């Protein structure tokens, strides 16, 4: 008997903030970033593909990842 393939998908949301610590700088500024994306698993949840977009102060990025969890 063949096992049925399992597929699932979901949204990814992220938000982060942090301060940069540097010996020669005395800034108290907090930097913020956020992003969103999608992930998709085929066969089972160990086989995943994700695509996301992230934005911070002056920086934007698109990230793609495929992997097998062990």
N, CA, C and O of each residue as an XYZ file, in Angstrom:
280
protein
N       0.844     -1.178      0.000
C       0.000      0.000      0.000
C       0.892      1.246      0.000
O       1.833      1.333      0.789
N       0.606      2.193     -0.867
C       1.397      3.419     -0.949
C       0.927      4.427      0.088
O      -0.269      4.581      0.336
N       1.875      5.092      0.674
C       1.569      6.128      1.651
C       1.183      7.419      0.924
O       1.825      7.786     -0.060
N       0.172      8.090      1.385
C      -0.276      9.338      0.780
C       0.737     10.456      1.056
O       1.242     10.584      2.172
N       1.023     11.253      0.042
C       1.945     12.376      0.200
C       1.254     13.500      0.956
O       0.086     13.805      0.717
N       1.989     14.103      1.859
C       1.450     15.194      2.667
C       2.047     16.512      2.186
O       3.259     16.624      2.007
N       1.196     17.502      1.981
C       1.665     18.836      1.585
C       1.032     19.858      2.508
O      -0.118     19.706      2.919
N       1.778     20.891      2.830
C       1.218     21.977      3.625
C       1.970     23.263      3.301
O       3.100     23.240      2.812
N       1.318     24.375      3.584
C       1.902     25.689      3.322
C       1.444     26.643      4.414
O       0.414     26.423      5.051
N       2.210     27.699      4.624
C       1.853     28.675      5.648
C       2.568     29.991      5.376
O       3.472     30.069      4.544
N       2.143     31.015      6.092
C       2.759     32.348      6.050
C       3.882     32.432      7.067
O       3.869     31.725      8.074
N       4.845     33.287      6.807
C       5.927     33.615      7.736
C       5.827     35.112      8.014
O       5.674     35.903      7.084
N       5.908     35.497      9.250
C       5.947     36.912      9.621
C       7.092     37.109     10.611
O       7.317     36.270     11.483
N       7.812     38.221     10.473
C       8.914     38.475     11.398
C       8.993     39.956     11.742
O       8.642     40.822     10.941
N       9.456     40.217     12.939
C       9.694     41.574     13.400
C      10.829     41.499     14.410
O      10.849     40.620     15.271
N      11.763     42.416     14.298
C      12.907     42.407     15.206
C      13.353     43.830     15.489
O      13.148     44.737     14.682
N      13.954     44.004     16.623
C      14.594     45.278     16.954
C      15.828     44.984     17.788
O      15.883     43.995     18.518
N      16.801     45.844     17.670
C      18.030     45.625     18.415
C      18.934     46.843     18.378
O      18.750     47.766     17.585
N      19.897     46.809     19.247
C      20.864     47.898     19.356
C      22.221     47.359     18.980
O      22.560     46.231     19.336
N      23.013     48.153     18.259
C      24.358     47.760     17.867
C      25.328     48.218     18.947
O      25.352     49.392     19.318
N      26.128     47.281     19.448
C      27.138     47.612     20.455
C      28.502     47.625     19.782
O      28.973     46.615     19.260
N      29.121     48.801     19.812
C      30.427     48.987     19.202
C      31.255     49.821     20.151
O      30.783     50.849     20.639
N      32.468     49.408     20.423
C      33.315     50.062     21.427
C      33.531     51.556     21.178
O      33.603     52.336     22.127
N      33.632     51.950     19.926
C      33.935     53.355     19.610
C      32.687     54.196     19.374
O      32.787     55.320     18.883
N      31.542     53.682     19.708
C      30.295     54.401     19.456
C      29.459     54.431     20.732
O      29.421     53.458     21.485
N      28.798     55.547     20.963
C      27.960     55.664     22.152
C      26.512     55.994     21.762
O      25.889     56.879     22.348
N      25.995     55.283     20.782
C      24.629     55.507     20.311
C      23.644     54.668     21.114
O      23.938     53.530     21.481
N      22.494     55.227     21.379
C      21.423     54.489     22.044
C      20.274     54.209     21.084
O      19.153     53.933     21.512
N      20.555     54.282     19.790
C      19.528     54.084     18.771
C      19.155     52.602     18.647
O      20.028     51.735     18.634
N      17.866     52.327     18.558
C      17.365     50.978     18.340
C      16.989     50.845     16.874
O      16.300     51.708     16.330
N      17.434     49.775     16.230
C      17.169     49.510     14.823
C      16.017     48.510     14.720
O      15.924     47.578     15.519
N      15.143     48.708     13.737
C      13.958     47.863     13.588
C      13.948     47.220     12.213
O      14.477     47.772     11.248
N      13.336     46.041     12.138
C      13.169     45.352     10.872
C      11.916     44.500     10.909
O      11.426     44.137     11.978
N      11.402     44.183      9.724
C      10.212     43.342      9.641
C      10.199     42.643      8.288
O      10.931     43.027      7.375
N       9.365     41.617      8.167
C       9.293     40.893      6.914
C       8.126     39.928      6.887
O       7.430     39.738      7.885
N       7.924     39.322      5.726
C       6.859     38.344      5.531
C       7.254     37.411      4.402
O       8.112     37.732      3.580
N       6.615     36.254      4.376
C       6.910     35.307      3.306
C       6.010     34.099      3.370
O       5.030     34.074      4.115
N       6.351     33.097      2.582
C       5.611     31.844      2.504
C       6.570     30.675      2.625
O       7.721     30.762      2.196
N       6.099     29.577      3.208
C       6.856     28.335      3.150
C       5.914     27.236      2.704
O       4.709     27.277      2.951
N       6.496     26.257      2.044
C       5.741     25.155      1.493
C       6.502     23.865      1.775
O       7.714     23.806      1.564
N       5.824     22.855      2.239
C       6.432     21.543      2.491
C       5.791     20.513      1.565
O       4.567     20.448      1.457
N       6.609     19.718      0.904
C       6.090     18.651      0.066
C       6.579     17.328      0.622
O       7.558     17.304      1.367
N       5.955     16.276      0.297
C       6.210     14.924      0.802
C       5.952     14.843      2.300
O       5.073     14.101      2.737
N       6.710     15.601      3.090
C       6.475     15.717      4.534
C       7.094     17.027      5.004
O       7.664     17.757      4.193
N       6.997     17.340      6.280
C       7.478     18.642      6.773
C       8.995     18.762      6.810
O       9.512     19.848      7.073
N       9.707     17.702      6.559
C      11.171     17.769      6.521
C      11.685     18.367      5.213
O      12.827     18.822      5.160
N      10.875     18.377      4.164
C      11.265     18.914      2.859
C      10.564     20.250      2.665
O       9.361     20.286      2.408
N      11.297     21.341      2.783
C      10.655     22.661      2.765
C      11.272     23.594      1.729
O      12.434     23.459      1.347
N      10.459     24.535      1.293
C      10.875     25.614      0.419
C      10.259     26.882      0.989
O       9.064     26.902      1.285
N      11.044     27.937      1.150
C      10.508     29.194      1.670
C      11.039     30.368      0.858
O      12.168     30.354      0.368
N      10.196     31.374      0.731
C      10.545     32.625      0.062
C      10.036     33.746      0.955
O       8.873     33.732      1.360
N      10.891     34.721      1.269
C      10.470     35.809      2.149
C      11.111     37.126      1.729
O      12.106     37.158      1.005
N      10.514     38.194      2.202
C      10.985     39.556      1.960
C      11.172     40.222      3.320
O      10.293     40.151      4.178
N      12.319     40.869      3.511
C      12.596     41.548      4.776
C      13.037     42.976      4.504
O      13.663     43.264      3.484
N      12.702     43.864      5.431
C      13.038     45.290      5.288
C      13.510     45.824      6.637
O      12.926     45.534      7.681
N      14.576     46.606      6.585
C      15.046     47.323      7.767
C      15.416     48.729      7.316
O      15.154     49.106      6.174
N      16.008     49.485      8.186
C      16.356     50.873      7.870
C      17.368     50.925      6.728
O      18.557     50.673      6.927
N      16.888     51.252      5.544
C      17.773     51.395      4.402
C      18.161     50.109      3.700
O      18.947     50.154      2.753
N      17.648     48.973      4.121
C      18.005     47.688      3.518
C      16.749     46.883      3.231
O      15.836     46.822      4.054
N      16.710     46.264      2.049
C      15.635     45.358      1.664
C      16.271     44.063      1.199
O      17.377     44.074      0.658
N      15.593     42.958      1.402
C      16.141     41.693      0.945
C      15.068     40.687      0.601
O      14.015     40.637      1.236
N      15.348     39.884     -0.416
C      14.494     38.756     -0.770
C      15.308     37.503     -0.522
O      16.442     37.392     -0.988
N      14.740     36.565      0.208
C      15.442     35.357      0.611
C      14.675     34.128      0.148
O      13.459     34.048      0.324
N      15.377     33.178     -0.437
C      14.803     31.897     -0.848
C      15.638     30.788     -0.219
O      16.865     30.874     -0.169
N      14.968     29.760      0.255
C      15.670     28.677      0.919
C      14.958     27.361      0.614
O      13.729     27.289      0.649
N      15.722     26.342      0.322
C      15.194     24.991      0.170
C      16.034     24.100      1.063
O      17.249     24.274      1.158
N      15.394     23.154      1.712
C      16.170     22.323      2.610
C      15.472     21.060      3.037
O      14.277     20.858      2.820
N      16.266     20.225      3.649
C      15.796     18.974      4.200
C      16.196     18.940      5.666
O      17.386     18.943      5.983
N      15.232     18.909      6.547
C      15.521     18.869      7.982
C      15.884     17.449      8.398
O      15.243     16.485      7.979
N      16.902     17.333      9.212
C      17.314     16.019      9.714
C      17.195     15.985     11.203
O      17.495     14.964     11.822
